[in-house]
Amino acid sequence: MMNNKLLEAFNELSINDKRDKISNELIVIGSLINYIEKKYNIDNHLKIKNYNLSKDINKNEGEILTFLYEDIYNIEREIITITKLIMEDNK
């Protein structure tokens, strides 16, 4: 469960900083997935895009949602792959 202070701090950020924060969280999740894949010798193809505070500021909300959705979708696919491979190994 998320700490209310963290959520309040997030709510105080500008839209651009919120976009960057979400992107950074996805990068951390991607790094954890890459670590697990390396540990289990699973081919690693996950690449999470890094939101650029200055370059991406002019993207509209639709473009940002697509930007984030692509990373979320790729993370989901990797987690499904890892889960299937680990479950097969444990049979």
N, C-alpha and C positions, 0 to 999 in steps of 0.2 A: 504494500500500500504506500502511496506517495505521501510524503510529509507535507503538511499544509504550508509550511514556510517555504518549501521548495516551489510549490505551485504558485504561491503568492509572488515570489521573486520572479518566476517565469512570466507571470501576468504583467509585471512592471516593465518588462523588456519591450523595446520597439519591435515592430513587425519584422524588420530586417534581422534584428538580434534573435528573435524567436525562430526564424527560419534557420539561422546559423546553429542555434542550440539544438534544434531537432536533427539537423544534418549531423552535428557532432555526436549525438546520441546514437544515430544509425551507424556511424563510423565505429563507435565502440562496440556495438552489437556485432558488426561485421568482423571486427578484430577477434572477438571471442569465438565466432564461428570458424574463422580461419585457424585459430589455435586448436580447436577441437578437430578440425579436418586434418591438420598436420599431425596431431597426436594419433589419430586413427588411420593415417596414411590414405586419406581420401583426396582425390584430385580436387584442387582448389581453383575455382573459377569466379569466386565472389569478388566483385569490385564495387565499392560504395563510392558514389560521387561526393565530392566535398563542395558544399555551398561556399561561394566566394562572396564575402560581405560587400565588396566594392563592385565586382563585375556583375553579380546576379541581382543586385538591388532593383533593377528596372524590370525584372520579370513580373508578369502579372500573376494573379492568384492561380489561374488555371495552369500556367506554366510551372509554377512552384508545386502545385498539387501533383502534376504529372512527374516532375523531377523526384519528389518524395515517394510517389507510388511505385515508380520503377525500382527504387532501392528496396522498399518494403516487400514488393513482389519477389525480387531476387533473394532476399533474406529468407522469406517463407519457403521458397523452392529449396534452398540449401538446407534448411532445418528439416524439411521432409526427407531429403536425400540422406542426411546424417542419421536421422531416426530409423529409416528403413535399413540402412547398412548395419547400424548397431544392433537392431532387433534381429536381423539375420545372423549376425555373429553370435548372439546369445541363445540361439536355438540349439 
